[in-house]
Amino acid sequence: MRLKNFSLSFGSQIFKACSDESRLRILHLILKNREMCISDLEQVLDFTQTKTSRHLIYLKNSGILNARKQDQWVFYYLKDEVLDIIDQIFQFLKKDQTLNRDFDTYRTMYSNRALAVNKLETRTWQR
């Protein structure tokens, strides 16, 4: 389901949410990976749990993110309605060094099996 009628108030919510560098970094990682849990975001971005939670709650309250719980992890993902606009925003930022470094850090941690997604996949295979 894509957003058909983009209202001024909803648009301003999205742009306010994207006005913070930390939230942009979080959104970029979630966009690239489809979903991420708070512990992974903390590790990749080197944020505290409090800072990460605060920004995730802001993004969720602004209508950009949804969450699903699996075992002890809560995975955050972009709502379908905002996927196109968030993707367009990051098209303008695709050469940003900070965002690219964050994604490289994620890939390194993912390949080293240091993230919850891998722990969860490993746990599923062991059953």
C-alpha positions in Angstrom: 0.0 0.0 0.0 1.6 3.2 -1.2 0.6 6.7 -0.1 -1.9 8.1 -2.6 -2.7 11.5 -1.1 0.3 13.1 0.4 -1.0 15.7 2.9 0.8 18.8 4.1 0.6 17.7 7.7 1.9 14.2 7.1 4.6 15.6 4.9 5.7 18.0 7.6 5.8 15.1 10.1 8.1 13.2 7.8 10.4 16.1 7.2 10.6 17.0 10.9 11.5 13.4 11.6 14.2 13.6 8.9 15.6 16.9 10.3 17.9 15.0 12.8 21.1 13.4 11.7 20.8 10.5 14.1 17.3 9.7 12.9 18.5 9.9 9.3 21.2 7.4 10.1 18.7 5.0 11.7 16.3 5.4 8.8 19.0 4.7 6.2 20.1 1.5 7.9 16.5 0.3 8.2 15.8 1.2 4.6 18.9 -0.7 3.4 18.2 -3.8 5.5 14.4 -3.8 5.5 14.3 -4.1 9.3 16.6 -3.8 12.3 16.5 -4.3 16.0 17.5 -1.7 18.6 20.6 -3.6 19.8 21.9 -3.8 16.2 21.4 -0.1 15.7 23.2 0.6 18.9 26.2 -1.4 17.9 26.4 -0.1 14.3 25.9 3.5 15.2 27.7 3.5 18.6 24.6 5.1 20.2 23.4 4.4 23.8 20.2 2.4 24.3 18.4 5.5 25.5 19.4 7.6 22.5 18.4 4.8 20.0 15.1 4.2 21.8 14.2 7.9 21.9 14.8 8.3 18.1 13.0 5.0 17.3 10.0 6.1 19.3 10.0 9.5 17.6 10.1 7.8 14.1 7.3 5.4 15.1 5.1 8.2 16.5 5.6 10.3 13.4 4.1 7.4 11.3 7.3 6.3 9.6 8.2 3.1 11.4 6.3 0.0 12.6 7.7 -2.7 14.9 7.3 -6.5 15.2 8.5 -8.6 18.1 10.3 -11.9 17.7 11.7 -13.7 20.8 13.5 -11.0 22.8 14.0 -8.7 19.9 11.8 -5.9 18.5 12.5 -5.3 14.8 11.7 -1.9 13.3 10.7 -1.5 9.7 9.5 1.3 7.4 5.8 1.5 6.7 4.8 0.8 3.1 3.1 4.2 2.9 6.4 6.1 3.4 8.8 3.8 1.6 8.8 5.8 -1.6 9.5 9.2 -0.1 12.2 7.9 2.3 13.9 6.2 -0.6 13.8 9.4 -2.6 15.3 11.3 0.3 18.2 8.9 0.5 18.7 9.1 -3.3 20.0 12.6 -2.7 22.2 11.4 0.1 23.6 8.3 -1.5 27.2 9.6 -1.5 27.2 10.7 2.1 30.3 9.4 3.8 28.6 8.9 7.2 25.7 6.9 5.8 28.1 4.8 3.7 30.4 4.2 6.7 27.4 3.1 8.8 26.3 0.6 6.1 29.9 -0.7 5.8 30.0 -1.2 9.6 26.7 -3.1 9.4 28.0 -5.4 6.7 31.2 -6.1 8.6 29.2 -6.9 11.8 26.7 -9.0 9.8 29.5 -11.0 8.3 31.0 -11.6 11.7 27.7 -12.8 13.0 27.6 -10.1 15.7 24.0 -9.0 15.1 20.7 -10.2 16.4 19.4 -11.2 13.0 22.2 -13.7 12.7 21.8 -14.9 16.3 18.1 -15.4 15.5 18.9 -17.3 12.3 21.5 -19.4 14.0 19.1 -20.2 16.8 16.4 -21.3 14.3 18.8 -23.7 12.6 19.9 -25.3 15.9 16.4 -26.4 16.8 
